[in-house]
């Protein structure tokens, strides 16, 4: 797909996120919206090798969503990639639904590993990458981390492990939107300077605009060329695409009310009538 096509998918994914969270009446819009271009690039920018008709295909590349609360963004991308019907999206966080509030590999096709306990995903990705080397497989492993998450000590233990085992088949992406549930990362636990820290732990590092498809795709190509584990520090905007959610701490983990959802969907390119119709179609009372 070309860049313009990727931009269109990203806008559609953002609409899905708003609809899903409004229907569920809970979830995490801020960090889901900030990660959209990263996920769209992985699945539609010819980065990941995968087969939606065979989710367990042995030669697939693996993706671990370590910041599991951004699951709505991943679910929309997986549905649009063909892993499951789009109708499943409206079951988010529903009892007996297929899509849990955080990724569950037991119930959702295309989810590589259950995540949500922050700080664990990089260790999982390490294990998958090491298994690939031991089994002489040429798949790659991608792991999306969050700002608040990298304050966990387990992340830095995992980083040392990746260096120790020379996991050059591992690519981490940091969704660096600068905010977490209780404030900015400087206010809570300052992890700067990010490039210097990751480089000190043995990673090849690169900082990009996490909403620019050209920069994202170029960075993924760069990862493949490195002899070390890599991390892409993707500067993003929490709540990207919806003006009243952008850089607004209160939208870390709050679902929009129906009228707010209408306003968000209009900002994302729908007419007010189309927005109302989209919400009504999935059973949202307005």
DAHUQUI-V924341 format. One record per backbone hydrogen bond with DSSP energy under -0.5 kcal/mol. NH is the residue of the N-H (numbers start at 1). CO is the residue of the C=O. E is the energy in kcal/mol with one decimal. If there is no record, write none. Layout:
nh=NH co=CO e=E
nh=NH co=CO e=E
//
This chain:
nh=6 co=2 e=-2.0
nh=7 co=3 e=-2.3
nh=8 co=4 e=-1.7
nh=9 co=5 e=-2.0
nh=10 co=6 e=-2.4
nh=11 co=7 e=-2.0
nh=12 co=8 e=-2.0
nh=13 co=9 e=-2.7
nh=14 co=10 e=-2.1
nh=15 co=11 e=-1.8
nh=16 co=12 e=-2.3
nh=17 co=13 e=-2.4
nh=18 co=14 e=-2.0
nh=19 co=15 e=-2.6
nh=20 co=16 e=-3.2
nh=21 co=17 e=-2.4
nh=22 co=18 e=-2.1
nh=23 co=19 e=-2.4
nh=24 co=20 e=-2.5
nh=25 co=21 e=-2.0
nh=26 co=21 e=-0.8
nh=29 co=27 e=-0.6
nh=30 co=251 e=-2.2
nh=32 co=28 e=-0.7
nh=33 co=29 e=-2.9
nh=34 co=30 e=-1.6
nh=35 co=31 e=-0.6
nh=35 co=32 e=-0.6
nh=36 co=33 e=-0.9
nh=39 co=35 e=-2.1
nh=40 co=36 e=-2.9
nh=41 co=37 e=-2.2
nh=42 co=38 e=-2.0
nh=43 co=39 e=-2.3
nh=44 co=40 e=-2.6
nh=45 co=41 e=-1.6
nh=47 co=42 e=-0.8
nh=48 co=42 e=-2.5
nh=50 co=48 e=-0.6
nh=54 co=51 e=-1.9
nh=57 co=54 e=-2.3
nh=60 co=57 e=-1.7
nh=61 co=49 e=-2.8
nh=62 co=140 e=-2.6
nh=64 co=142 e=-2.9
nh=65 co=63 e=-0.5
nh=66 co=64 e=-1.4
nh=66 co=144 e=-0.9
nh=67 co=144 e=-1.5
nh=68 co=66 e=-2.1
nh=70 co=67 e=-2.1
nh=71 co=68 e=-1.3
nh=73 co=70 e=-1.0
nh=74 co=70 e=-1.3
nh=75 co=71 e=-3.1
nh=76 co=72 e=-2.1
nh=77 co=73 e=-1.9
nh=78 co=74 e=-2.9
nh=79 co=75 e=-2.6
nh=80 co=76 e=-2.3
nh=81 co=77 e=-1.7
nh=82 co=78 e=-0.6
nh=82 co=79 e=-1.1
nh=83 co=78 e=-2.5
nh=88 co=85 e=-1.6
nh=89 co=86 e=-1.9
nh=90 co=87 e=-1.2
nh=91 co=88 e=-2.4
nh=92 co=89 e=-1.4
nh=93 co=99 e=-2.5
nh=94 co=91 e=-2.6
nh=97 co=94 e=-2.4
nh=100 co=98 e=-0.7
nh=107 co=104 e=-1.2
nh=108 co=104 e=-1.8
nh=109 co=107 e=-0.6
nh=111 co=108 e=-1.8
nh=112 co=63 e=-0.6
nh=112 co=110 e=-0.7
nh=115 co=103 e=-1.2
nh=118 co=116 e=-1.1
nh=120 co=117 e=-1.3
nh=124 co=120 e=-1.8
nh=125 co=121 e=-2.7
nh=126 co=122 e=-2.5
nh=127 co=123 e=-2.2
nh=128 co=124 e=-2.1
nh=129 co=125 e=-2.7
nh=130 co=126 e=-3.0
nh=131 co=127 e=-2.3
nh=132 co=128 e=-1.9
nh=133 co=129 e=-1.7
nh=134 co=130 e=-2.7
nh=135 co=131 e=-2.4
nh=136 co=133 e=-1.1
nh=137 co=132 e=-3.3
nh=141 co=169 e=-2.8
nh=142 co=62 e=-2.9
nh=143 co=171 e=-2.1
nh=144 co=64 e=-2.2
nh=145 co=143 e=-0.6
nh=145 co=173 e=-3.3
nh=147 co=175 e=-0.8
nh=150 co=146 e=-1.5
nh=151 co=148 e=-1.5
nh=152 co=149 e=-2.3
nh=155 co=152 e=-1.1
nh=156 co=152 e=-0.8
nh=157 co=153 e=-1.8
nh=158 co=154 e=-2.2
nh=159 co=155 e=-2.1
nh=160 co=156 e=-1.9
nh=161 co=157 e=-1.9
nh=162 co=158 e=-2.5
nh=163 co=159 e=-1.9
nh=164 co=160 e=-2.6
nh=165 co=161 e=-2.1
nh=166 co=163 e=-1.5
nh=167 co=162 e=-2.2
nh=168 co=166 e=-2.2
nh=170 co=167 e=-1.5
nh=171 co=141 e=-2.9
nh=172 co=230 e=-3.0
nh=173 co=143 e=-2.8
nh=174 co=232 e=-3.0
nh=175 co=145 e=-2.7
nh=175 co=173 e=-0.6
nh=176 co=174 e=-1.6
nh=176 co=234 e=-2.1
nh=177 co=175 e=-1.5
nh=180 co=183 e=-2.6
nh=183 co=180 e=-1.0
nh=185 co=178 e=-1.7
nh=188 co=184 e=-1.8
nh=189 co=185 e=-1.3
nh=197 co=193 e=-2.4
nh=198 co=194 e=-2.5
nh=199 co=195 e=-2.5
nh=200 co=196 e=-2.2
nh=201 co=197 e=-1.3
nh=202 co=199 e=-1.7
nh=203 co=198 e=-2.3
nh=204 co=229 e=-2.5
nh=206 co=231 e=-1.5
nh=208 co=233 e=-2.5
nh=210 co=208 e=-0.8
nh=210 co=235 e=-2.4
nh=212 co=209 e=-1.7
nh=213 co=211 e=-0.7
nh=216 co=212 e=-2.5
nh=217 co=213 e=-2.6
nh=218 co=214 e=-2.0
nh=219 co=215 e=-2.1
nh=220 co=216 e=-2.1
nh=221 co=217 e=-1.9
nh=222 co=218 e=-2.0
nh=223 co=219 e=-2.0
nh=224 co=220 e=-1.2
nh=225 co=221 e=-0.7
nh=225 co=222 e=-0.9
nh=226 co=223 e=-1.5
nh=230 co=170 e=-2.1
nh=231 co=204 e=-2.3
nh=232 co=172 e=-2.7
nh=233 co=206 e=-3.1
nh=233 co=231 e=-0.6
nh=234 co=174 e=-2.2
nh=234 co=232 e=-1.0
nh=235 co=208 e=-2.8
nh=235 co=233 e=-0.8
nh=236 co=176 e=-2.1
nh=238 co=177 e=-0.5
nh=238 co=236 e=-0.5
nh=239 co=30 e=-2.4
nh=240 co=237 e=-1.7
nh=242 co=239 e=-1.8
nh=243 co=241 e=-0.5
nh=245 co=242 e=-2.0
nh=246 co=242 e=-1.4
nh=247 co=238 e=-2.5
nh=248 co=245 e=-1.8
nh=249 co=247 e=-0.7
nh=251 co=248 e=-1.8
nh=252 co=249 e=-1.9
nh=261 co=257 e=-2.7
nh=262 co=258 e=-2.1
nh=263 co=259 e=-1.8
nh=264 co=260 e=-2.4
nh=265 co=261 e=-2.9
nh=266 co=262 e=-2.1
nh=267 co=263 e=-1.9
nh=268 co=264 e=-1.3
nh=269 co=266 e=-1.7
nh=270 co=265 e=-2.2
nh=275 co=271 e=-2.5
nh=276 co=272 e=-2.4
nh=277 co=273 e=-2.3
nh=278 co=274 e=-2.6
nh=279 co=275 e=-2.1
nh=280 co=276 e=-2.5
nh=281 co=277 e=-2.4
nh=282 co=278 e=-0.9
nh=282 co=279 e=-0.5
nh=283 co=280 e=-1.5
nh=284 co=279 e=-2.5
nh=285 co=283 e=-0.5
//
